Amino acid sequence: METVLDTARLKAWLDMGLQSLTSYATDPSLWFQVFLLAVIYGLAVLSRRGLGPLVERWLYPPQPAAARLGRLAPVLVELLGLLLFLVIVWLVIGIMRQLTFPGHSYLLSIVASLMSAWVVIRLGAAFIRNPVFGRTLALAAWTLAALNITGLLEPTVAVLDAAAVTVGELRISLLILVKGMATLAILLWAALGLSRLLEQRIRQVPDLTPSVQVLIGKLLKVTLLTLAVVIGLSSVGIDLSAFALFSGAVGVGIGFGLQKVISNLISGVILLLDKSIKPGDTIEVGDTFGWITSLGARYVSVVTRDGKEYLIPNEDLITQRVINWSFSNALVRMEIPFGVAYESDPHTVRRIAREAAAKPTRVVAARAPVCHLVGFGDSSLDFLLRFWIADPQQGVANVKGEVLLALWDAFQEHGIEIPYPHRQLIVAGPVRIEPGPSADTGN
């Protein structure tokens, strides 16, 4: 491995830069421009305080609720002070160029150009949905523009290219690393954006089931991301065949360390292929009852009635028993056991129970409730009431409660008693009760 760095060339550039800074520092016009920039900054701050509320009221009117300029509105509010600063600076530059010393505004021109570039780049980055990526991209683009404006782009590129490491026939420099990271970031962002667009289009195809839509979307996303990485590495001259042996050795180690992750990934593909669960299904896994909102590569998101979102690993849905309340259809039969006193007429009880169960709106009218006498208990006639619902995702405990309340009201109206358990104690022979110890004895 050989390290290459042209130190003599780097030293010459540093000496040249130091001489330039020394010459500028002794120039009186430089300090005059610094003074002007400080004054202009103060004027911009005062103007921002006065014009800020007016601009915000114009950008965010009460009707309609949306901002006038969409995503540009918050950016314009953020950059309002800088925009006022730029306006005043360009006016001062124009005035100085019309006077006798036009060449004494070089610092003002550089600052104005740098700030103008930032405004343009920041406004363009506002259209990127990911705010972190947008700001990072804006900062990188402005750095490149700043180096170009100040005339330091070519020396910086030369310095980055001079700092290199050679491994065999492979030469890796800082310039290649910077280009590679920038290219890879842009390609990954483009791949994610394209995959989201394709997933939205796939969801609009009515002939595809939800499971197939999710499977195609995930496959497209993985394919696009893989292509982005391969193209990004190839674009900077990295030969991927050189990593074949290394990647094989690393892959074995990663395989042992990521057994659960790989198992969940494969389980997710199996779930999508066999269509056992899909978004919108109502499932019950252990103590968790809720409906599926999304199928991920590693887990399934299940939202319960109380608003909790459980992330269940795909492997658990393959290895454990899962109750899918809406697998083939959404019709679900509910059962409520109850008992009445032996004095009640069982035929009348059955009729009243069926009528009471049909009253809640969520009970399916097409399938009439049924009530069966299932046993003679110790103190009651035991019945089993059955009814059907078509929306288990709306909950099952609440509809059971509605049926039980309707059953209670009906029994109260017809005088049907729900008995308490009775216990009869039979004592053989006479019972002798002896008085307890007297309090006077002290025992």
Secondary structure, DSSP 8 states (H G I E B T S, - for coil): -EEE--HHHHHHHHHHHHHHHHHHHT-HHHHHHHHHHHHHHHHHHHHHHHHHHHHHHHHS-SSSSS-TTTTHHHHHHHTHHHHHHHHHHHHHHHHHHHSS-GGG-HHHHHHHHHHHHHHHHHHHHTT-S-HHHHHHHHHHHHHHHHHHHTT-HHHHHHHHHHSEEEETTEEEEHHHHHHHHHHHHHHHHHHHHHHHHHHHHHHT-TTS-HHHHHHHHHHHHHHHHHHHHHHHHHHTT--GGGGHHHHHHHHHHHHHHTHHHHHHHHHHHHHHHHTSS-TT-EEEETTEEEEEEEE-SSEEEEEETTS-EEEEEHHHHHHS--EETTSS-S-EEEEEEEEE-TTS-HHHHHHHHHHHHT-STTB-SSS--EEEEEEE-SSSEEEEEEEEES-GGG-SHHHHHHHHHHHHHHHHHHT-------------S---------GGGT-
